């Protein structure tokens, strides 16, 4: 078998180096083999193919080049942190697993003498980066350090020629997509293929430019340098940050009275919203709502709305809370009775009505949103079920407040909607369980934002493909140019503008003009230092007011802020991170009115038993994630 396989590969890949010829090719098809010795012990187990044709089917792509390893130095003056040559003339190959466990791939690197240097699964956690300037690509591997702790190792290959690079990188991106979504790439529509492949490449160039009149550097405060070792030590120590230390430089301030007033019942905080009009923060704990007076520097407990009940007197714990009607009400959802919406008067603390979204009471509401972003004075709102988005007008008579016939707007194919958000003009974005995001001209049945004499259609104008991960929250810039989606392990930012920038995917079908999506997550070093795999991202949001400049979210006890303007320019590591005293349930920038500046507003956070604030001015001094020095040294590292 092996002699025939060697002849086959010699004839079909004449351009391959000597390292890929002969019986040692069995290592290439040995999935999961970590060394030459492991692969050589039982070659029959490393390839399930009985013919050379079957073996070739697993061989996806290969390229030649020089392998570099990134070394981090404690003494930059003596030995700078950069990529140092590990091995010249290597062969890197992508192999498809045939183990019956779905779509999966391995990437393997071989030396000129056919030694297996490394082998790892092809997944988004590789953090693939391609760099045209150096004709290279960079990826990450999690390994154990000398103390047995997990650490991130960075590798890079500089291609020997430009001829092999396009096919290899295409196949690598395709392998990442298929391994993530478990969907064959051939099933992706042609107009969406570039979009889905680009999402998992953190290094592709970005062509969008910022407004030259905006000095975004003046707002980010990301100028402090920090080595990866210093950063890891700081983040690990931040787990035990004392929020009551009281020093002037405190990033976090405990709110007086919050835990004293709300903790005795043993319930935990679950929801948080902030009112710009009343300068108050509302926090759900069990079937009560804590009300806090807040300012720029502090936030004090005010009162409590206790024992939330339906009109029939049945107590319930809200699963969703949204301010409404100039912040005079909150609209509550109840998982135990999802076919109703419960508007509560904040002055009396009582549920005053119960709304349904269908005359037959057959539709369960899973999410709601304002009919327009910052729609303080809007009477209408949006109710979302798993298969329909419908406008709600509380002024309608009867208990059903749906605008029009809800049954007419139900999607024929159940899209499993999960959440929605609107723009300042009333355009609607709805996310699906498998990650698709549908852009509607407006809320179906409500006045069309493009022509208020017509109603918005139920058909989406643009559908952004998903990546297999459920979107649990959406936010949109007021102008509708950028969508921010929250998934469990990453955030996704998408530019909705057409090439001429005169319209968006809400108004016109984007089709093949979809721009590269940006995946935001922590660097491998920060993921390990914070234990990020134990947590999921809380719903991310932009700062309030005119001119979105920052994105806020959290992972466990860590609050994370991305500089939106830097991300627009392609810097996906433009974030700051700080540990707090306890896990964060929900957070947001303090709300401001639409015509006010909100980029310097503090952050308010709900922990299980506390509510805390964080001053942005101090928080902005926290150093951003350090990027890799893309300098390649062709000498061996002195280690």
C-alpha positions in Angstrom: 0.0 0.0 0.0 2.6 2.5 1.0 4.8 2.0 -2.0 1.7 2.5 -4.3 0.8 5.6 -2.3 4.3 7.0 -2.7 4.2 6.4 -6.5 0.7 8.1 -6.7 1.8 11.1 -4.8 5.1 11.4 -6.7 3.2 11.4 -10.0 0.4 13.8 -9.0 2.5 16.3 -7.0 5.7 16.6 -8.9 6.4 20.0 -7.3 6.4 18.6 -3.8 9.7 18.6 -1.9 11.4 15.3 -1.1 9.9 15.5 2.4 6.4 14.6 1.1 7.4 11.5 -1.0 7.6 7.9 0.0 5.9 5.8 2.8 6.3 8.5 5.5 3.3 10.2 4.0 1.3 8.0 6.3 2.0 10.6 9.0 0.2 13.2 6.9 -2.9 11.1 7.1 -2.4 10.2 10.8 -5.0 12.3 12.5 -4.2 13.3 16.1 -0.6 11.9 15.9 1.6 14.2 17.9 5.0 12.8 16.9 6.8 10.7 14.3 7.0 7.9 16.8 3.3 7.9 17.5 2.4 7.8 13.8 5.0 5.1 13.1 3.8 2.7 15.7 0.7 1.6 13.8 0.4 3.2 10.4 -2.8 1.3 9.6 -4.5 3.2 12.4 -3.4 6.5 11.0 -5.0 6.0 7.6 -8.4 4.4 7.1 -8.0 4.5 3.3 -7.5 1.3 1.5 -6.6 3.0 -1.8 -4.4 5.9 -2.8 -7.5 7.7 -4.2 -9.2 7.6 -0.8 -6.1 8.9 0.9 -5.8 11.7 -1.6 -9.4 12.7 -0.8 -8.3 13.6 2.8 -5.4 15.7 1.5 -6.9 19.2 1.2 -4.0 21.6 0.6 -0.2 22.0 1.2 2.4 24.8 1.0 6.1 25.2 1.6 7.8 28.0 3.5 9.8 28.8 6.7 8.4 28.2 10.2 8.8 30.9 12.8 8.0 30.7 16.6 7.2 33.8 18.7 9.4 34.2 21.8 8.4 36.6 24.5 11.2 38.2 26.4 11.3 39.5 30.0 14.3 41.7 28.9 13.4 43.4 25.7 16.7 45.2 25.4 18.6 41.9 25.6 16.4 39.8 23.4 13.3 41.5 21.9 10.0 39.7 21.7 9.5 38.7 18.1 9.3 35.8 15.7 12.5 33.8 15.4 13.3 31.1 12.8 12.3 27.6 13.9 12.8 25.6 10.7 13.5 26.4 7.1 11.8 24.7 4.1 8.9 23.1 6.0 5.7 21.7 4.5 2.4 22.7 6.0 -0.6 20.6 5.1 -4.3 20.6 5.9 -5.8 17.1 6.3 -9.5 16.1 6.5 -10.4 13.7 9.3 -12.5 10.7 8.3 -13.5 9.5 11.8 -17.2 9.8 11.3 -17.4 12.6 13.9 -18.5 15.3 11.5 -16.5 17.8 9.6 -13.0 18.2 11.2 -9.5 19.0 10.0 -5.9 19.0 11.2 -3.0 21.2 10.2 0.4 19.5 10.3 3.9 20.9 9.8 6.8 18.7 8.6 10.5 19.3 8.5 12.6 18.7 5.3 13.6 15.4 6.9 9.9 14.4 7.2 9.8 14.9 11.0 6.4 15.9 12.3 7.0 19.3 14.0 3.5 20.0 15.1 -0.1 18.9 14.6 -3.3 20.7 15.8 -7.0 20.8 15.1 -8.2 23.5 12.7 -10.6 25.7 14.7 -11.4 29.4 15.2 -9.4 29.3 18.4 -6.3 29.2 16.1 -6.9 33.0 15.6 -5.7 32.9 12.0 -4.1 36.1 10.8 -2.9 36.6 7.2 -0.4 39.4 6.5 0.2 40.5 2.9 3.2 42.7 3.8 5.2 39.7 5.1 3.7 37.1 2.8 2.8 35.1 5.9 0.1 33.8 8.2 0.1 33.6 12.0 -1.8 31.2 14.2 -2.0 30.2 17.9 -1.6 27.0 19.8 -2.3 26.4 23.5 0.5 24.5 25.1 1.9 23.9 28.7 4.7 26.1 30.0 7.5 24.9 32.2 5.2 25.1 35.3 2.5 23.0 33.6 0.2 26.0 33.1 -1.6 26.5 29.8 -0.1 29.2 27.7 -0.5 30.6 24.1 2.2 29.8 21.6 2.3 31.9 18.4 3.5 30.4 15.1 4.0 31.8 11.7 4.9 30.6 8.2 6.3 32.8 5.5 5.4 31.2 2.2 8.2 30.2 -0.1 6.3 31.6 -3.1 3.1 33.5 -3.9 1.8 30.6 -6.0 0.9 28.3 -3.1 -0.5 30.9 -0.8 -4.0 31.7 -2.3 -5.1 28.1 -2.5 -3.7 27.1 0.9 -5.3 30.1 2.8 -8.6 29.6 1.0 -8.7 25.9 2.1 -7.6 26.8 5.6 -10.4 29.4 6.0 -12.8 26.9 4.5 -11.7 24.2 6.9 -12.3 26.6 9.9 -15.8 27.4 8.6 -16.8 23.8 8.1 -15.4 22.6 11.4 -17.3 25.4 13.2 -20.6 25.2 11.4 -20.6 21.6 10.5 -21.9 22.8 7.2 -20.2 21.9 3.8 -18.9 25.1 2.2 -20.4 24.1 -1.1 -23.8 24.7 0.4 -23.0 28.4 1.0 -24.4 30.7 -1.6 -21.8 32.1 -3.9 -22.5 35.7 -2.9 -21.9 34.8 0.8 -18.7 32.8 0.4 -16.2 35.7 0.8 -18.2 36.9 3.8 -18.1 33.6 5.8 -14.4 32.9 5.0 -13.2 36.4 6.0 -14.8 36.2 9.5 -12.2 33.8 10.8 -9.2 35.7 9.5 -8.2 38.3 12.1 -5.5 39.8 9.9 -7.2 40.7 6.7 -7.0 44.3 5.6 -9.8 46.6 6.3 -10.8 49.1 3.6 -13.2 51.3 5.6 -11.8 54.7 6.7 -12.8 56.8 9.6 -14.0 60.4 9.5 -10.7 62.4 9.3 -12.2 65.0 11.5 -12.7 62.6 14.5 -9.7 62.4 16.8 -10.5 58.9 18.1 -7.1 58.6 19.8 -8.1 61.4 22.2 -10.8 59.2 23.7 -9.3 55.7 24.0 -6.5 56.1 26.6 -4.8 53.0 25.3 -1.2 54.3 25.4 0.3 52.3 28.3 2.6 49.4 27.3 2.5 46.1 29.1 4.3 42.8 28.5 2.2 39.6 28.3 3.7 38.4 31.5 2.8 41.6 33.4 -0.7 41.5 31.9 -1.3 37.9 33.0 -0.1 38.6 36.5 -2.4 41.7 36.7 -5.5 40.0 35.4 -5.0 37.0 37.7 -4.6 39.3 40.7 -7.6 41.3 39.6 -9.8 38.3 40.5 -9.4 39.4 44.1 -9.7 43.1 43.6 -11.1 44.7 46.8 -13.9 47.0 45.8 -14.0 48.5 49.3 -10.4 49.7 49.5 -11.5 53.3 49.1 -8.4 54.7 47.4 -8.6 57.6 45.0 -7.6 55.5 42.1 -10.3 52.8 42.6 -11.8 51.6 39.4 -14.8 50.1 41.1 -17.0 51.6 43.8 -19.5 49.5 45.8 -22.9 51.1 45.9 -24.0 51.9 49.5 -27.1 50.0 50.5 -27.5 47.8 47.5 -26.7 44.4 49.0 -28.1 45.4 52.4 -31.5 46.2 51.0 -31.9 43.5 48.4 -29.9 40.5 49.7 -31.9 39.1 52.6 -34.4 37.1 50.4 -31.5 35.1 48.9 -32.4 36.0 45.4 -29.7 37.2 42.9 -29.8 40.1 40.5 -30.8 39.2 37.0 -31.6 42.3 34.9 -30.5 45.9 34.7 -31.7 48.9 32.8 -30.8 52.6 33.1 -33.0 55.6 32.5 -31.5 58.8 31.0 -34.7 60.8 31.7 -35.0 60.0 35.4 -31.2 59.4 36.2 -32.2 56.1 37.8 -31.0 52.5 37.4 -33.5 49.6 37.8 -32.2 46.1 38.8 -34.4 43.0 39.0 -33.8 40.6 41.9 -36.3 37.8 42.1 -39.8 39.3 41.8 -38.6 42.7 43.0 -37.0 45.7 41.3 -34.4 47.8 43.1 -34.4 51.5 42.1 -31.1 53.5 42.4 -30.5 57.2 42.1 -27.3 57.6 40.1 -25.0 60.4 39.0 -21.6 60.6 37.4 -19.7 59.6 40.5 -22.0 57.5 42.6 -25.2 55.5 42.7 -27.4 55.2 45.8 -30.2 52.9 46.7 -33.5 54.7 46.6 -36.4 52.3 46.9 -37.8 48.9 46.0 -40.7 47.7 43.9 -41.6 44.4 45.6 -43.8 41.5 44.9 -44.3 41.9 41.1 -47.7 40.4 40.2 -49.9 39.8 37.2 -53.4 41.3 37.2 -54.7 38.1 38.6 -52.4 38.4 41.6 -49.9 35.7 40.6 -46.3 36.7 41.5 -43.6 36.2 38.8 -39.9 36.9 38.2 -39.3 39.1 35.0 -37.3 37.4 32.3 -36.9 40.6 30.3 -37.3 44.3 31.2 -37.5 47.3 28.9 -38.2 51.0 29.7 -41.1 52.4 27.8 -43.3 55.5 27.4 -40.8 58.2 28.3 -39.4 55.9 31.0 -42.7 56.1 32.9 -43.2 52.3 32.5 -41.2 49.1 32.2 -42.5 46.4 30.0 -41.9 43.0 31.5 -41.8 39.5 30.1 -42.5 36.3 32.1 -41.1 33.0 31.0 -43.9 31.2 32.9 -46.5 33.0 30.9 -44.8 34.0 27.6 -47.9 34.8 25.7 -48.4 38.1 27.6 -46.4 41.3 28.0 -46.7 43.2 31.3 -46.5 47.0 31.4 -45.7 48.3 34.9 -46.3 51.8 36.0 -43.1 52.9 37.8 -44.8 55.5 39.9 -47.2 53.0 41.5 -45.0 49.9 41.1 -48.0 47.9 39.7 -48.6 46.0 36.5 -51.4 48.0 34.9 -52.3 45.9 31.8 -51.6 42.6 30.1 -50.9 42.6 26.4 -51.0 39.8 23.9 -49.6 39.8 20.3 -52.1 37.6 18.7 -55.9 37.4 18.8 -55.8 33.7 19.4 -53.2 34.0 22.2 -51.1 31.4 20.4 -47.8 33.3 20.1 -45.1 33.4 22.9 -43.0 36.5 23.1 -39.3 35.9 23.7 -37.9 39.4 23.2 -39.0 43.0 22.8 -37.4 46.3 21.7 -38.2 49.9 21.0 -39.7 50.5 17.6 -36.9 53.1 17.1 -33.6 53.3 18.9 -33.7 55.9 21.7 -37.5 56.0 21.1 -38.3 57.6 24.4 -41.4 59.2 23.2 -42.5 56.4 20.9 -45.7 54.7 22.0 -45.1 51.7 19.8 -42.6 48.8 20.3 -41.6 45.5 18.8 -42.5 42.1 20.1 -40.5 39.1 18.9 -41.5 35.4 18.8 -39.5 32.5 17.4 -41.1 32.9 13.9 -42.5 36.5 13.8 -41.7 40.1 14.6 -44.7 42.3 15.1 -45.4 45.9 16.0 -47.2 46.7 19.2 -49.4 49.7 19.8 -50.7 50.0 23.4 -53.3 52.5 22.3 -55.3 49.8 20.4 -58.4 48.6 22.2 -58.6 45.1 23.6 -55.8 43.0 25.1 -54.3 42.2 21.7 -52.0 45.1 20.8 -50.6 43.8 17.6 -50.5 46.2 14.6 -52.3 44.3 11.9 -52.8 40.6 11.6 -49.9 38.8 13.3 -50.6 35.6 11.4 -49.8 37.4 8.1 -46.3 38.2 9.2 -45.3 34.7 10.4 -42.2 33.4 8.6 -43.0 30.3 6.5 -39.7 28.6 7.5 -39.2 28.7 11.3 -36.1 30.9 11.6 -35.9 30.4 15.4 -35.5 34.1 16.1 -33.6 34.9 19.3 -33.4 38.7 19.7 -33.8 42.0 17.8 -32.8 45.7 17.7 -33.7 48.8 15.8 -32.1 51.9 14.3 -33.1 55.5 15.0 -35.2 55.5 11.8 -36.9 52.2 12.7 -35.0 49.7 10.6 -35.1 46.3 12.2 -32.4 43.6 12.7 -33.4 40.1 13.9 -31.0 37.4 14.9 -31.5 33.6 14.6 -30.4 30.6 16.6 -27.9 29.5 14.0 -26.3 33.0 13.8 -28.0 34.5 10.7 -29.0 38.2 11.1 -31.9 39.4 9.0 -32.2 43.1 8.1 -35.7 44.4 7.6 -36.7 47.7 6.1 -38.9 48.2 9.2 -41.1 46.3 11.6 -43.5 44.2 9.5 -46.9 45.9 9.4 -45.7 49.2 10.8 -45.1 52.3 8.7 -42.2 51.8 6.3 -39.2 54.1 7.2 -38.6 54.6 3.5 -42.2 55.5 2.7 -44.5 56.1 5.7 -47.5 55.8 3.4 -46.7 52.1 3.0 -46.2 49.3 5.6 -42.9 47.6 6.0 -42.8 44.1 4.3 -42.3 40.9 6.3 -39.5 39.8 4.0 -36.0 40.7 5.0 -34.1 42.9 2.6 -30.7 41.3 3.5 -29.7 38.1 5.3 -26.3 38.0 6.8 -25.1 34.3 7.0 -24.4 32.8 10.4 -21.4 30.9 11.8 -23.3 28.2 13.7 -23.4 30.1 17.0 -26.6 31.5 18.5 -26.8 35.2 18.7 -28.2 36.1 22.1 -28.2 40.0 21.8 -28.1 42.7 19.2 -27.3 46.4 19.2 -27.1 48.8 16.3 -25.6 52.2 15.8 -28.3 54.8 15.6 -27.6 55.4 11.9 -27.8 51.7 11.2 -24.3 51.4 9.7 -23.0 48.9 12.2 -24.5 45.9 13.8 -23.1 44.4 17.1 -24.1 40.8 17.8 -23.2 38.9 21.0 -22.5 35.2 20.9 -21.4 33.1 23.8 -17.6 33.2 23.0 -17.3 36.2 20.8 -18.8 39.4 19.5 -19.5 40.1 15.8 -19.4 43.5 14.2 -20.8 44.0 10.7 -20.8 47.0 8.5 -24.2 47.3 6.7 -23.3 50.0 4.2 -23.4 49.6 0.4 -20.2 50.4 -1.5 -21.4 53.9 -2.4 -22.3 54.4 1.3 -25.6 56.1 0.3 -27.7 53.2 1.7 -27.5 50.2 3.9 -28.5 46.5 3.8 -31.8 47.6 5.5 -32.7 49.6 2.5 -31.1 47.6 -0.4 -30.1 44.0 -0.7 -26.4 43.7 0.0 -25.9 40.5 -1.9 -22.2 40.2 -2.9 -21.4 43.5 -1.4 -21.3 42.3 2.2 -18.3 43.6 3.9 -15.9 41.6 6.0 -17.4 40.8 9.5 -15.2 41.4 12.5 -15.0 38.8 15.2 -14.1 40.3 18.6 -12.8 38.1 21.4 -9.9 38.1 23.9 -6.4 37.3 22.9 -5.3 33.8 23.7 -3.1 35.1 26.6 -6.1 37.0 28.1 -8.4 34.1 27.6 -6.0 31.9 29.7 -5.3 34.6 32.3 -9.0 35.3 32.9 -10.3 31.7 32.6 -12.6 32.9 29.8 -13.7 29.4 28.8 -15.7 29.2 32.0 -17.8 32.2 31.1 -19.9 33.6 28.3 -20.1 37.2 27.1 -23.0 39.3 28.5 -25.0 41.2 25.9 -22.7 43.8 24.4 -23.8 47.4 23.7 -22.6 50.7 22.4 -22.3 53.8 24.6 -25.4 56.0 24.5 -25.9 59.4 22.9 -24.5 60.9 19.7 -21.5 59.3 18.3 -20.9 55.7 19.4 -17.3 55.3 20.4 -17.1 52.3 22.8 -18.5 48.8 23.2 -19.0 47.3 26.6 -19.5 43.7 27.7 -18.2 41.3 30.4 -16.9 37.8 31.0 -17.4 36.5 34.5 -15.9 39.1 36.9 -14.1 41.0 34.1 -15.5 44.1 32.4 -14.3 44.5 28.8 -14.4 47.6 26.7 -13.6 47.8 23.0 -12.7 51.0 21.2 -15.3 51.1 18.5 -13.3 53.5 16.3 -10.2 51.4 16.4 -12.2 48.2 15.6 -13.6 50.0 12.5 -10.0 50.5 11.4 -9.3 46.8 11.8 -7.7 46.7 15.2 -9.6 43.8 16.8 -7.5 43.8 19.9 -8.3 47.4 20.8 -9.9 46.5 24.2 -9.3 47.2 27.8 -10.1 44.7 30.6 -10.4 44.9 34.3 -11.4 42.5 37.0 -14.1 43.2 39.6 -15.0 41.7 42.9 -17.7 39.3 41.6 -19.2 37.9 38.5 -21.1 40.5 36.4 -24.7 39.7 35.5 -25.4 42.7 33.3 -23.7 46.1 32.6 -24.2 49.2 30.4 -22.9 52.7 30.1 -25.1 55.1 32.0 -27.8 56.3 29.6 -27.9 59.8 28.1 -30.4 61.5 25.8 -29.8 61.1 22.0 -28.4 64.6 21.5 -25.9 64.3 24.5 -22.4 63.0 24.6 -22.2 59.6 26.2 -18.6 58.4 25.6 -17.3 59.5 29.0 -20.2 58.1 31.0 -19.5 55.7 33.8 -20.4 52.0 33.6 -23.0 50.5 35.9 -22.9 46.8 36.6 -25.2 44.3 38.4 -23.4 41.5 40.3 -25.3 38.6 41.9 -25.8 40.6 45.2 -24.3 44.0 44.4 -24.6 46.9 42.0 -21.4 48.8 41.2 -20.2 51.6 39.1 -16.9 52.1 37.2 -15.6 55.5 36.1 -14.7 55.6 32.5 -12.0 58.1 32.8 -10.0 55.9 35.2 -11.0 52.7 33.5 -9.6 54.1 30.1 -6.1 54.1 31.6 -6.1 50.3 31.6 -3.7 49.1 28.9 -5.2 47.5 25.8 -4.3 44.0 24.7 -0.7 44.0 23.4 -0.4 43.0 19.7 2.3 40.7 18.3 5.5 42.2 16.9 5.4 41.1 13.3 9.2 41.2 13.0 10.8 38.1 11.7 14.3 37.2 12.7 16.0 34.5 10.6 18.4 33.7 13.4 17.6 31.0 15.9 16.3 32.2 19.3 18.9 32.1 22.1 17.0 29.8 24.5 
